[in-house]
Every structure is written in structure tokens, then in C-alpha cells.
Amino acid sequence: MARARLRLRLSRADLERADALVGRARAGALRTNEERELEDYRTVATALEFLKSKARLCLKRSGH
């Protein structure tokens, strides 16, 4: 299970959309719904990194 968690990631389409939203945010051109969408991407990315960190610790503790 830990190894499977290490493979979790956003899809290419999600990464491209998040990059586009970041670009619009830097330009100061985000609409309210896009601000929420970008925050959702940040939340999911943070959760994925947390899960991956826990998986790495689990593998390290088990000697893998």
C-alpha cells in the first residue's frame, strides 16, 4: 500500500489547469471561482504530499 501511495499524482490535465490558474493569479486576473479552484488544487497537492511522506516513513521503518 505504501508503494502505491508513492505513485499517486495529479493528472497531466490537472497539472496544466493548475499551472494556467497560477499564471492568471500572477497576472491578477483570477475570477472568484478560479481562486476557489486553485485553492482546491493546492489542498489536494498538499494532501498527496502528506500521504507520500507517510508512505516513505512507513517504507523506511519496514526496511524497504
C-alpha positions as CSV (number, residue, x, y, z in Angstrom):
1,M,0.0,0.0,0.0
2,A,2.8,2.4,0.8
3,R,4.4,1.9,-2.6
4,A,1.0,2.6,-4.3
5,R,0.7,5.9,-2.4
6,L,4.1,7.0,-3.7
7,R,2.7,6.7,-7.2
8,L,-0.3,9.0,-6.6
9,R,-0.2,12.2,-8.5
10,L,-2.4,14.7,-10.3
11,S,-3.1,14.0,-13.9
12,R,-1.4,15.9,-16.7
13,A,-4.6,17.8,-17.4
14,D,-4.9,18.8,-13.7
15,L,-1.3,20.0,-13.6
16,E,-1.8,22.0,-16.8
17,R,-5.0,23.6,-15.4
18,A,-3.3,24.4,-12.1
19,D,-0.4,26.0,-14.0
20,A,-2.8,28.1,-16.0
21,L,-4.6,29.2,-12.9
22,V,-1.2,30.2,-11.3
23,G,-0.4,32.2,-14.4
24,R,-3.7,34.0,-14.2
25,A,-3.2,34.6,-10.4
26,R,0.3,36.1,-11.0
27,A,-1.3,38.4,-13.6
28,G,-4.0,39.4,-11.1
29,A,-6.7,38.1,-13.4
30,L,-8.4,35.3,-11.4
31,R,-12.1,35.2,-11.1
32,T,-13.6,34.2,-7.7
33,N,-14.5,30.7,-8.9
34,E,-10.9,30.3,-10.2
35,E,-9.5,31.3,-6.9
36,R,-11.5,28.5,-5.2
37,E,-10.4,26.1,-7.9
38,L,-6.8,27.0,-7.4
39,E,-7.1,26.6,-3.7
40,D,-8.7,23.2,-4.2
41,Y,-5.6,22.1,-6.3
42,R,-3.3,23.4,-3.6
43,T,-5.3,21.4,-1.0
44,V,-5.2,18.2,-3.0
45,A,-1.5,18.6,-3.7
46,T,-0.7,19.2,-0.1
47,A,-2.7,16.1,0.9
48,L,-0.9,14.0,-1.7
49,E,2.5,15.1,-0.4
50,F,1.4,14.3,3.1
51,L,0.3,10.8,2.1
52,K,3.6,10.3,0.2
53,S,5.6,11.4,3.2
54,K,3.8,9.0,5.5
55,A,4.4,6.2,2.9
56,R,8.1,7.0,2.8
57,L,8.3,6.8,6.6
58,C,6.4,3.5,6.6
59,L,8.8,2.0,4.0
60,K,11.8,3.3,5.9
61,R,10.6,1.8,9.1
62,S,9.9,-1.6,7.5
63,G,13.4,-1.6,5.9
64,H,12.4,-1.2,2.3
